[in-house]
Amino acid sequence: MSVLAFELAATVRHDGQGGVADGLESSAGVEEWLRRNSPLVADLLGRPFDPSLIFGAGEAGEPLRELRRAVRSLFARAVSPAPPSKADANTLLEPSTALRLLNEAADELGTTHLDWPQTGEPVTRWSGRSSEPLALLLGAIGRSGIDFLTGPDRQRLRACPAARCVKYFLQDDPRQTWCSPSCGNRERVNRYYQRKHITA
């Protein structure tokens, strides 16, 4: 599974107080996300990726948030007819808009070409359309989203239905309902509390 798109989607999370926190809201959050996920970007590019080339530019936050919105909108479409994440319910892009944004980002990435030296084995070589670090980053995210949404794991994608959770997750077992045991426990306690107070 290509996890870069998931890592981007996961920057929207519950804030612990009934609201939603945005991990890309500040420059520091963007820099931390870039630093943590640069190995995933490098894997998709097929070559090293230096996130420090984007740091301080101040321009990565908005394109990342826009692409995240496209990814989460497409994740919501993938889990349909189940409801999307509660964080996305009122912010979903039209599917055609989300698809356009994801495809435009992936277009920046370029493609791999075959290289076959006179003496040696054939290998693939990266042929990018851009050398600009932000375009490559967005392209890697776009490619990751496309790979996931066209791959077998899409069928396992779920939006956690827990009251305060906003995560998407991959269902590991047909009986798995929540993204984590803590969400399941919180929901069971919440349901018990509701039954206790409704019957009292």
C-alpha positions, 0 to 999 in steps of 0.5 A, spaced: 500 500 500 502 506 498 501 510 505 503 517 503 496 519 501 494 516 508 499 520 512 497 526 508 489 525 510 491 523 517 494 530 518 486 532 520 485 529 527 481 529 533 483 535 537 481 532 544 476 537 546 470 535 541 473 539 535 478 537 529 486 539 529 489 540 523 497 538 523 498 542 517 495 549 520 502 552 522 509 552 518 512 548 524 507 543 522 508 542 515 515 542 516 514 536 521 510 532 516 515 533 511 521 531 515 517 525 517 514 523 510 520 525 506 522 517 506 516 515 503 516 521 498 523 518 496 520 511 495 515 514 490 520 518 486 525 513 486 531 517 488 533 521 495 528 527 497 531 533 501 525 536 504 529 542 507 529 545 500 521 546 501 522 549 508 522 556 509 518 557 503 512 558 506 508 556 500 507 548 501 502 549 506 496 551 502 497 546 496 498 540 501 492 542 504 488 543 498 491 536 495 489 533 502 482 535 501 482 532 494 485 526 497 480 526 503 474 527 498 476 521 494 476 517 500 469 519 502 467 517 495 471 510 496 467 509 503 460 510 500 455 509 501 457 509 508 458 516 511 465 519 510 469 522 516 465 527 520 471 532 519 469 531 511 462 531 511 461 539 510 468 540 506 467 535 501 469 537 494 465 535 488 468 528 485 470 531 478 474 537 482 478 532 487 480 527 481 482 533 477 486 536 483 489 529 484 491 528 477 494 534 476 499 533 482 501 526 479 502 529 472 508 533 475 511 527 477 513 525 471 514 517 469 520 512 469 523 510 463 527 504 461 535 505 461 539 499 458 546 500 458 550 496 452 553 492 458 549 490 463 541 489 465 535 493 463 534 498 469 528 504 470 530 511 470 526 517 473 524 522 468 521 527 471 517 533 468 519 538 474 525 539 478 522 543 483 521 540 490 514 542 491 512 540 485 515 533 486 512 532 493 505 534 490 506 529 485 508 523 489 502 525 493 498 524 487 501 518 485 500 515 492 493 517 492 492 514 485 496 507 487 491 507 493 485 508 490 486 503 484 489 498 488 486 492 492 486 496 499 481 501 497 476 495 498 478 495 505 478 503 506 473 505 512 471 512 516 471 511 523 464 512 526 466 513 533 463 519 535 469 524 536 474 520 531 475 523 524 480 518 521 480 513 515 483 506 516 484 500 513 479 494 515 484 488 517 478 484 519 471 484 517 468 485 524 473 491 525 468 497 526 473 502 529 480 505 527 483 503 534 481 499 540 481 506 544 475 508 539 472 502 540 472 502 547 470 510 547 464 508 543 462 502 548 462 506 554 458 512 550 453 507 548 453 504 555 452 511 558 447 513 553 443 506 555 444 508 563 441 515 562 435 514 557 432 508 562 434 512 568 
